Amino acid sequence: MNPIIDTIIEDQRWEGCCDSYALANAAVKAVLSNIETSWTGEVEISFLFCDDEKIRDLNAIWNDKDYATNVLSFPVAPNKIKTPVTLLGDVILAFDTISKEALEQDKTISSHAAHMLVHGVLHLFGYDHVNDIDADRMESVETRVLHTMGIADPWVSIDSSRS
């Protein structure tokens, strides 16, 4: 399965820290190679690399939450619909929040962005973290996917920064 990746870089600071298209492409391919899916055709995902102001506006409009977050995912099609090319949805990343979290967690912006890309893509495939069981399952998959991308377990540094 070959993913079709569309990227829009709205905040130019992203260009200074990583190749957004390459990172999104790597994240999608890593997710696809590490999860079970019944899709046989191509999947298309759009990525928006923006700032906190934009993601806050989207979060307020679509989720009724008036604050910035690191990543938002907007699935387009229910998981059961399959066509030759399935538009899975959109993943939006906020530079300000991700760079702040990366600094707090002693990570590079690029590796933290990769984690958030993987997280967002998993949401498009139906993964969630609404309860502890789902959160544990999603975190386990994120760790496995990131490992295949050469990125350390993101939960280790988060847990150690909370101590």
Helices and strands as residue ranges (DSSP letters): E 3-9, H 13-17, H 20-34, E 42-50, H 52-63, E 71-75, E 85-94, H 95-104, H 109-124, H 132-148, H 154-162
